[in-house]
Amino acid sequence: MNPAPRGKPGRLKIILGYAAGVGKTYKMLDEGHTLAAQGHDVVVGYFEPHGRKETIALAEGLEFVPRRAIEYRGRRFEEMDTPAILQRHPEICLVDEFPHTNVPGAERSKRWEDVLVLLDAGVDVVTTMNIQHLESLNDQMREITGVQVRETIPDWVMKRAAEMVLVDLTPRALLNRLDRGVVYAPDKAQRAKENFFKEPTLAALREMALRQTAHEVDSRHGGENNREPSVASEPSQGGVMADGARERILIHITEAPATAALIRRGHRVSDYLNADCFAVCVLPGPGMGSVPAKTRGALEQQLDFARKLHIETRILEGEDEARTLVDFARRNGVTQIFLAKPPRPVLRFLSKRQLAMRIVRLARDIQVTVVAERRARK
């Protein structure tokens, strides 16, 4: 990692894995020792040992910024002390478990938000995370593992990384480490093997981590934004079509719960295509007051979710929802429209199915993708 020049925002390096125990924290600490030996000012802002002896031993010799104690519901918790790190202002800070949710009472709700504060203050950060915490992959992760990941990181945060390194280990090697007690204590290791740590699941997660790393290299090819991915790859053509026009994606926002998954899917496709992306809802009258309170609350929640992913949102007015949506798409050069697949055709959902079919008919010159909701594997 080449530290950022003083006076400029800090550089972020993400050490990525696909499961606990592959060696992310060990790699972070090893890098800290290497940087310190080179004469850089390095501190540990947060380190989670998980009782792993080799990792704990490696932490020796590094300077630690003491954690901050927070009382919550009669219990004592320890979180990264961001103000203390800022006061110490090291050149490089090592921060474990990037997606972590801070206990109530901390200045910010997520550790990645604390890291952004450090970066804005000119501190370089080396951090760790697993692929299942990437927001746009949330639905796929639930389908693969049967577990809904609650701690997620927006994709745009990962894109702030100047460098990303994948710590790779075959599923069989990871399971061997689990059997030897390197990852968890025996009782916890057995429970893990019966649930998350099944070889097919680990293989699927590893493949996703490899693909994500390759995609990050493609999207940053040629030193874009001075980033330095750690895997070589062929250059991507980005979101430019054969005729030179740029891909533009429209995600149709409704009050349906499945819309969150649709937003993730559309956002991920736009990311892969390097395309512009809109999240659009259509109201029957002026403003949110034209819809019932329950619908209004659900729409605002979905629009807010899209904004958190840095997707441009638009609220349109029109009695004919399908035509209003398609007209907007044509005016704005949209090349793909993403719709959520309507529920099974019982009577109360018939209008939703008709809406999807009308959009498909009206948008004959635009690619329309109807996305089914992902379900967890049983």
Secondary structure, DSSP 4 states (H G I P E B T S, - for coil): --PPPTTSPPPEEEEEESSTTSSHHHHHHHHHHHHHHTT--EEEEE---TT-HHHHHHHTTSEEPPPEEEEETTEEEEE--HHHHHHH--SEEEE--TTPBPPTTSSSSBHHHHHHHHHHTT-EEEEEEEGGGBGGGHHHHHHHHS------B-HHHHTTEEEEEE----HHHHHHHHHTTSSS-HHHHHHHHHTT--HHHHHHHHHHHHHHHHHHHHHTTTTGGG---SS--PPP-TTB-TTSPBPEEEEE--SSTTHHHHHHHHHHHHHHHT-EEEEEEEESSSSGGGS-HHHHHHHHHHHHHHHHTT-EEEEEE-SSHHHHHHHHHHHTT--EEEEEPP----GGGHHHHHHHHHHHHHTTTSEEEEEPPP----
